[in-house]
Amino acid sequence: MVHQYKLNGYNIVLDMASGSIHNVDEVAYDVIAMYKSASEEEIVSAITARHGVSEADVRECLDDVRELEAAGKLFSEDAYENLAFDFKARPTVVKALCLHVAHSCNLNCSYCFASQGKYHGERALMSFEVGKQALDFLIANSGTRRNLEVDFFGGEPLMNWDVVKRLVAYAREQEKLHNKNFRFTLTTNGMLIDDDVIDFANREMSNVVLSLDGRREVHDRLRVDYAGRGSYDRIVPKFQKLVEARGGKNYYMRGTFTRHNLDFTNDIFHMADLGFTELSMEPVVCAPDDPEALREEYLPVLFEQYEILAKEMLRRKREGRPITFYHYMIDLSGGPCIYKRITGCGSGTEYMAVTPWGELYPCHQFVGDAKYSLGNVWDGVTNEAVRDEFKLVNAYARSECRDCWAKLYCSGGCAANAYHATGSIRGVYRYGCELFKKRMECAIMMQVAERAEKFQ
């Protein structure tokens, strides 16, 4: 399967199965478009008339296309479908946990998927004993895998900060005993950040995710405390202090855009101007009748925003002040192995969320939905039917994905978004698909542009 598109002056041709990317001229672009549907004489006739080039030039271009096809770099065969289900049938190990150390939050964000941190249930804080058992469960079910990941999540995890620190200390003890290496992530709204949090997070957390929606008026519209007061002025100085002290270690400013800031690139650039360079901005996912919901008619505006972002990032990089956007991070020369390209994030199999009571769910977006409870950290996975259902979710499990050029970039998409949009983890969240494909086109264009500039 071949995908062709034009962006920022580049004619880009992507071969889906091989992952080959070609930056071509107008003649080659149109030859490739006709290659599988027309005869050589029809192609020669059409291209010479359209572009005013000689027959010899068109035939030479056709020879080049044939060589690329023979080399498996154009129109290559998709040989991965059978592998997809073979991979999933293999025994899996658990490699990552999302510890919900606090089902409580000190902010009252109306768009919160977690119902202000309560996950549609009761407020609760995870005890050290439950967290310790969760880490033991992870170690016991990780097989020979050495590198393990734990995300301290909420609600707001800093509301249970002492337990977080104790769990990190326990994990550091255990990694020596079991030949494991823990990588910790902290996700926080920033309200409770102080010097102790900064020092500990910058010492122990491999990554820190900081919630900021961008401009003050955008952020304070939704990210408010229970008195209705915005949080921007209270958290931005703390974020700046934490990032400055972090000394180059990984972090992300993570924002959400809604129908009220469709010009979300201005929020990204605002965060960059505040001194933050590692950025993410996610489209809100909510019910269609929610006042913040994104609608079909907004797609052209959002597509334009992603293009604006890509072009501005190229400009800033040329000026020596680059920024990183999470969704534009792709590696065209290596990238994820084919296993990850097919199977995706591993939710419900390799990755699970743990509630304050020790209950296991496929990921944080399923927490509170009883039919997706997998078991608990003491007994392990007892709902094997759900685990097996997640094992079979991949880029080839959805009929809508079979003819999609982006399926080996998204791995079939987010199971949680699909479930909330369609009622099935094998469904397709179409709105998210459209945004994802546009982001991939922009990300690929950026790499094409950077490589082209090297040879100018």
N, C-alpha and C positions, 0 to 999 in steps of 0.2 A: 504494500500500500504506500502511495506517495501523497504527500500533502504539499501544496504550493501556496505561497502567499507573498504579497509585496508590502514592505514596511520600511519607512525611513530611507527610501531610495534603493533598497536592496530587493533583489528577486531571489527568494529563498525556496529551496526544494528540500523537503525532508523525506527520507526513506524510513518508514516506521520500524520495520523489523530489524534492520541493521543499525539504525540510529545515525546513519550518514547524513550530513548536512552539506548542501551545495549552494554556493552563491554564484548565480549564473547571469548571463546577459539576456536581453529581451528575446533574442532568437532562440537560444537554448531553452528558455523558460516556456516559450510557446511550442517548441518541438516536443518537449517532455509532456506537455499537456495533451498533445495529440497522439503521442507515441503508441498507446495501446488501443486506440479507437479508430485509427486511420491507416491506410496503406502508405508506403514510402512515397509513391507518386502524389498522392493527395496531400501529404505533408509538405513535399517540395513545392507543389503548386501554391498552396495556401501561404506558406512562409515567405516565399519569394515575392508574392503579391503584397503581403502585409508589411514587410520590412525593407523591400527593395534590395535584397541581397542576392548573390548569384546562386544558381542551382548547386554549384560545387561547394559553396560554403554550407548550404543546408545539408548536403549529403555528408560532408565532413563532420558536421554537428551530430548527425544521426549515428555515424560511426562511433563518436565519443560516447553517446548514450548507450549504444550496444555494448561497448567495452565496460562501462559502469555496471550495466545489468549483468554481464557475465562475471564481473568481479564481486557481485552480491552487494553493490552499493546503490542500486536503483531497482525498484520493483522486486525486491528480494522476498523470498518466501517466508511467511510467518510460521516458524516451526515450534512455537512455544506453547500452543494450546494444550497438547498432551502433557507437557512438563508441568503445567500449572496445577493440575490435579494430582500428578505424581508427587510433586513437592509437598502439597498439603496433606497427602496421605501419610507422610513420614511422621514419626514421633517428634514432637516439638518440646523445646525447653522454654521455661519462663526466663526472660532476660531483663524485664523492666516492670516496675510497679509505680503507680501513681498513688501516693499515700494522702488520703484526705484527712489531714491532721486536724482540720477545723471545719465542721459543718456550721459555720457561723461567720459573719462578716460585719465589719464596722462601716461599710458603705451600703447604700440602698439603690443600686443601679437598676433601673426599670427593665433594661434589656437582658438582664442576667439569666443565662440558660439554667443556672443552678438555683434559681429562686432565692436570690440574696444569700446564697451559700448554704441554704437549708436542704436543697435538693428535694423540695416538696415533702420534707419530713420534719423531724425535730432537730433543733440546734444541738450540737454535741461537739466535744473535743476528744480526740483520740488519746487514750492513755498510753503511757510508755510501754506497758505490758502488751497491749494490742500491737503497737508499732514494732516492738521487738519480735513478736511472733510472726508478723508480716515479713520482716527481714529474714528470719529463720526459714520461712516458707520459700522465699525467693532463692536463698542459698541451696536449700534442699532440692528445689525443682529446676535448677539451672544447669544440671548436668556438668559437662566439662567446660562450659563457657566460663571464661575468667572475668570478662568485663560486664558488670551489671549496672543498671541505671535506676535511680529512684528520684521521683519528682515530689517535692513537698508542695501540696496543693490545698485548695479550700473550695469555697469560702476564702478566708484570709488566714494563711498558715502562721503569720506572725502573732496571731492571737493565742497560739499554742507554742510559742518560741522555745520555752525550756525543754519541752518534749522533743522538738526538732533537734536541738543540740545534743540531747542525751542519745537520741537514735543515731545520729552521725557518729558519736563516740563509740557506741556499741558496734556499729558496722565496721569502723576502723579496727576494732579488736578482732572481729570475726574474719576480716579479709586476710589477716595474717595466718589464721588457723585453717582456712579453707582454700587458700591460694586464689582469692577473688580480689577484684579491684572495683570499688564503688565509685560511680560518677553521680553526683547529686545536682539537682536543679531546684531552685526556689522560684515560685511564682507569687508575686505580691502586688498589692495595690499601693504600697508605699507609705500608708498612713502611720505605721508604727516603726518605721525605720529609725534607728538611732545608731550611735557609734558602735555599740555591741553587735548589732545586726550587720553593720558594714564590715567590721573586722572579721566576724565569723564567716559571713557569706563570701567575702573575698578570699578567705583562707580555704574554705571547705567546699564551696559550691562551684562546680565546673561551669555552670551556666546560671544566670539569673534573668528571669522574665519580669519586666516592669510594665505595669499597665498604665498607659497614657494615651488618650484618644486624639491628642494634637493640640490645636489652638485652645486657648482658655475658654472661649465661649462655646466651643464644641464639646470639650471635655466636661465642663461644668453643667452642661445641659442635662446630662444623664448620670454622671459619676458623682453622686451627692451622698452626704451622710444622712442620718435619720432625722436631722433637723432641716434637711433640704438645702444645706449649704454645699457649694462646690468644693472640690478637693484639690484643684489645680495648684493654687498658691502654696498649699501645704506640702505637696509631694514633689514638685519639680525641683526645689533646692535639695531635697534629700536624694532624689535620683541623680542629680548632677554630682553630688558629693560621693555617692557610692560608685558611680562609673569612673570618676576621676581617680578614686583610690583603688579601683580594680586593676589598674596597670595593664590594660590590654587583654585581660581574660574575657571569655565570652559573656555576652549579655544581649538581651533584646528589649527594645521598647516595643510593646505590643498594644496596638490600638484596634478599635472596632469602628467601622463606618456604617452609617445608616442612611436612610433616604434624606436626612436633614443635613448631611455633608457629603453630597455626591462629588464635590470637588475635593476629595480626600487627599489628593496630592499636596494641597496646600497645608494639610495637617502633617504629612510626612516631611515636607520641607521646613515647616515650623520646628519640628522636633530636631531636624538636622541643624537648624540655626541655633538651637539651644545647646548644641555640642554633642548630640547623640548621633552616632554613625551606624549603629546596628538596629535596623528598623523592620517592623512588620505591621501591616494594616489589614485586618480581616473584615470581610463583609459580614454583616449581622445575619444570623440564621435564626429565624423566628416564624411564627404563624403568619400566613398571608394577610390576615386582618389586623395584625399588630401595627400600631401607629408608626413603628420604626422600620417596617418591612420594606425590602427592596422589591421593585416591580419590573415586569418585563420591559416596559417602555423606558426604563432607566439604562438598559444595557448599552445603547450607543454612547451615552455620556460616560459610563464607566469604562468602556473600551478606550475611549479617547483619553481618559485619565491615566490608564495604564501606559498608553503610548507616550503621553507627556512625561510620565515618571521615567520611562526607559531613556528617552532622549536627554532629559535633564541629568540623569545619572551618568550618561556618557560624557556630557559636558563637564560635570563636576570632576569626573575622573581625569579628564584631560587637563583640568586646571589644578590638579594635585590635591583635591579635597573630596575624595570618594566617599560614598555612602553605600551600605549594603541593604538590600531589600530581600527579606526572607524568601519570597516567592520567585525571585529571579536567580536564585542560587542553583545553577545546574552545571554539571561537569560533562561536556560533550565528548571528552577523550576517554573518560573512564566511567565515572558515575556509579550508581548503585548496581550491584550484581544482578543477574537476571532473576534470581530468586526474589529479591526485594522488588524488582520491577513488576513481577507477576503477582506477588502475594500482598504487597502493601505494608501497612504499619504493624500488622501482627496482633491487632486488638482481639481479645478473647482467647488467644493462644499463647503468644510470646509476651504480650503486654496486658496487664490487668490493673484495675483500680481497686483500692481498698477503702472501705468506709471506716468511720471512727469505731464501729463495732466489730470490724474485722471481716465484713462480708465482701466477697469478690464479685466484681462486675467486669464486662469486657473492656470498658474504658469509662472515663469520667462522665461522658455524655449519656451513659445508660444507667448511672447510679440512681436508685430509687424506683426503677422499673422492675417489679418483682419477677416477671417472666424471664428477665435476663440475669437473674442472680446465678452465679456460677458455683457458689459454695462459700467457704470461709478459710481463713488462714490456718485454722487448726486441722480441719478435715480435708483441706485441699479442694480441688475441683470435683464436685459431686454431680453437677448438672452437665454430664458429658454430652447430652444432646445439643445444648447451646454451644458448647465448645466446638463440637463437630460441625455445627452449622457455620460457625465463623471460619473453620478450617477451609471450607469450600467457597468462601467469598474471595474472589480475585478478579483480575482484569478480564477473565474469560467467562465468569459466572453470570454476567448480565448480557442479555441479548442485545441491548442497546449499545453496548460497548464494542461489540465485535468488529464493526466497521469504522471505529474511531481512531484517528491517527495518533491521538494523545494517550492511548490506554497504557502504554508502557512508561509513561511519565507519571500518571496519576494512580496506576495500579487498580483501576476500577473505581477510585474515589473513596470518600469517607463512608463507612458503613453506618455510622450514627446519623450523618446528614441524610443519607438515603432512607433510613428507617423513619426519621422524623418527617420527611417529605412524602414518603410513599407508604409507610407502614411495613416495609420489608427491608432487611439489610441487603437484599439483592436488588433493591430498586435503584433508581437513578435520580439524584437531585439535579435536575436539568439546569436550573439557574446557576448552581455552583459549577457545573460542567462548562457552561459558556464562559464564565469568568476564568476558570482554570485554563482553558484552551487559549484565551487571549493572553494570559500571563505567560504561558509557555512560548507563544509566538514572540512576545516582547523579549523574553529572556534569551531566546535563541538569536534574535536579531542583534541584541547587544553583543553577544560573543562573535557573531559574524562581523559586526562593525569594528570591533576591537582588532580582530585578526586582519581585516582589510586595511585598517589604518597602519598596521605594522609594515605592510608591503607597499605603502604609498611613497 
